[in-house]
Amino acid sequence: YGANEGNSKNANIYEFYNEALRLAQAKGMNFQRFVNGGAVPLVVFIFAGEGEHNSKTRGSEDYIWAHYKAEFTRINGVAFNSYFVGNELTPIYKRENGQVVMEDGYPVVDHREPDGIGVLCHELGHALGLPDFYSTSGNPLDFQTPDLLDVMDYGQYWNDGYAPMGYSAYERACLGWLQPDELKVSNGHLRISPLAKPAAGTPNAYILRNPANSAEYYLLENRQPSRWFPKGIGHGMLFYHIDYEPNRWEVNAVNTNRNHLRCSIVRADNVWQSAAVAQKLEEYRGDFYPGLDNAIEFSTESSPSLSWYQGNARHRFYGMRTNEDSTMTFSYDDYTVTGLNKPKTEDATRFAPLYELNGRRVSGTPRPNHIYIREGKKIVLPTTL
């Protein structure tokens, strides 16, 4: 069923789709009870063994590649609109001295284990209408996509798929599960609740639209450790940058232009990494605000900067801080409301990093009698260092 032919990873999948439905009906399955609007909206198949997407063994090119497809068919009078299909097992390869044992160019399988739910969660996302956020145009290693931080990218493989990344605020908003609060004018001091555990009366997402193009916007979310957002990969505020174009979403080509990504995450440390080459989880922890480097500003002047594909509207998010109840506070277009209005003199020899007022970290010798930011507070260094 999964033979490759031309650009198809599953040349005979239509036969699989129809034959599996016929066999289920023959065994007494009554699909009629699932009919909605004249057809069964979706059927999920779990096939035996490995999939081409998770196996490198000999002959794996003929395995089915897990996927979702909107494909109409009618079997014995019952109409079906779509399906998605996933695999049962994942291969665990034999290792010696830390290296995978190879035989005739293929890895040797030590044993097989039940696969995690990650791929199925990803394909369910497609069934609900979400596109891929990895590059679908070929080698994605130089495309700065959401990567491991998003289930519609490589987040489906987190913890070997046994605990994939939870749906982002953007994905939840697309599915109607949350309504982001819109930022239109200076709102001063704001609070945002954890995405996975909303607090009553506190938004768990904010949206800042580009006045030159309302389909381009930044979406803010607060990720704190929970069942679907693991502590090890980092926590804090994430900024998604979306530039929505209906056709790109419809044809599943959201991030195919490295110079114009339409769904990306702002990396607070300005360093992007790929799940294919990242060596440590610490490389992802710096993506969050305040993250590893106490990054407390995202603005038109900061690095990374708040920029638009169209227009040049200026904005500033400042003073990101996590509270004891896991909510976060920050200021929007306002410095005066984050505890920065009472400067005090301090010794420059303390170990906490210093930042200029524009959010840039001080790398050289700080200047005497100069105002800096340290740990979210404005300080004035003494005249003699």
Secondary structure by P-SEA (a helix, b strand, c coil): cccccccccccaaaaaaaaaaaaaaaaccccccccccccccbbbbbbccccccccccccccccccccccbbbbbccccccccbbbbbcbbbbbbbccccccccccbbbbcccccccaaaaaaaaaaaaccccccccccccccccccccccccccccccccccccccccaaaaaaacccccccccccccbbbbccccccccccccbbbbbccccccbbbbbbbbcccccccccccccbbbbbbbccaaaaaacccccccccccbbbbccccbbbbccccccccccccccccccccccccccccccccccccbbbbbbbcccccccccbbbbbccccccccccbbbbbbccccccccccccccccccccccbbbbcccbbbbccccc
